[in-house]
Amino acid sequence: MQKIKTVTIGILALAALGIMAQPAAAGDDHGDFMVRGLVTGVLPETDAAVYAGGRRIPGAGAEVSDEIIPAATLTYFFTDNLAVELFCCFAKHDVNATGSIAALGEIADTWIFPPALTAQYHFNPGGKFQPYAGVGLQYIAFFDEGKGSNLLGASSVDIDDALGFTLQLGMDYSLGNGWFLNADVKKTWIDTDVKWTGTGISGDVDLDPWIVSAGVGYRFNLSDVLGGL
């Protein structure tokens, strides 16, 4: 998974360098490609059930931490109205016990790679304010899972990768010459299973995160950039 992380960051960095190398005239408010750099809040709405020996522990739950992270999107426009967007980032979250097991404190931590792919409809193309709506899927890969404070006495923690349904609302504000300000909100419904190896304890966790972003975008014609490489 570390290799995937390194390769992904490398691709995004090369894409950014390629864009920056283009003359300012390459920017196009009606171009077919947009890259955004974002500050993103990943805000899970956690609902968890915890089991011991296959039986639910009454009142036991878990909560996944909120995190603020850097992120990026790549958007391809088929027309001024229709587009597809790939959202990409990495984040590290803590998992804390709640309810009747709250005294256990941090019971896990994990890195996540949560790309989201959405199909979008963009309103008011050519205007200053350009709202859009999207629908799609988000995949969350969990890696480098940790045991937290490990009061459970687990030998390891295993969190299953998951796929969920995503809705999106956002807005671009044109600054001219292909530059935009962006604000975006995504809501994903997704659940996963967690196992604390060697303890007989497991969890069924609905993550259902809000993903709230703001940043800057640059729109251009992909053929202009590829032609300049």
Rosetta blueprint (number, residue, H / E / L):
1 M L
2 Q H
3 K H
4 I H
5 K H
6 T H
7 V H
8 T H
9 I H
10 G H
11 I H
12 L H
13 A H
14 L H
15 A H
16 A H
17 L H
18 G H
19 I H
20 M H
21 A L
22 Q L
23 P L
24 A H
25 A H
26 A H
27 G E
28 D L
29 D L
30 H L
31 G L
32 D L
33 F E
34 M E
35 V E
36 R E
37 G E
38 L E
39 V E
40 T E
41 G E
42 V E
43 L E
44 P L
45 E L
46 T L
47 D E
48 A E
49 A E
50 V E
51 Y E
52 A E
53 G L
54 G L
55 R E
56 R E
57 I L
58 P L
59 G L
60 A E
61 G E
62 A E
63 E E
64 V E
65 S L
66 D L
67 E E
68 I E
69 I E
70 P E
71 A E
72 A E
73 T E
74 L E
75 T E
76 Y E
77 F E
78 F L
79 T L
80 D L
81 N L
82 L E
83 A E
84 V E
85 E E
86 L E
87 F E
88 C E
89 C E
90 F L
91 A E
92 K E
93 H E
94 D E
95 V E
96 N E
97 A E
98 T E
99 G E
100 S L
101 I L
102 A H
103 A H
104 L H
105 G L
106 E E
107 I E
108 A E
109 D E
110 T E
111 W E
112 I E
113 F E
114 P L
115 P L
116 A E
117 L E
118 T E
119 A E
120 Q E
121 Y E
122 H E
123 F L
124 N L
125 P L
126 G L
127 G L
128 K L
129 F E
130 Q E
131 P E
132 Y E
133 A E
134 G E
135 V E
136 G E
137 L E
138 Q E
139 Y E
140 I E
141 A E
142 F E
143 F E
144 D E
145 E E
146 G E
147 K L
148 G L
149 S L
150 N L
151 L L
152 L L
153 G L
154 A L
155 S L
156 S E
157 V E
158 D E
159 I E
160 D L
161 D L
162 A E
163 L E
164 G E
165 F E
166 T E
167 L E
168 Q E
169 L E
170 G E
171 M E
172 D E
173 Y E
174 S E
175 L E
176 G E
177 N L
178 G L
179 W E
180 F E
181 L E
182 N E
183 A E
184 D E
185 V E
186 K E
187 K E
188 T E
189 W E
190 I L
191 D E
192 T E
193 D E
194 V E
195 K E
196 W E
197 T E
198 G L
199 T L
200 G L
201 I E
202 S E
203 G E
204 D E
205 V E
206 D E
207 L L
208 D L
209 P L
210 W E
211 I E
212 V E
213 S E
214 A E
215 G E
216 V E
217 G E
218 Y E
219 R E
220 F E
221 N L
222 L H
223 S H
224 D H
225 V H
226 L H
227 G H
228 G L
229 L L
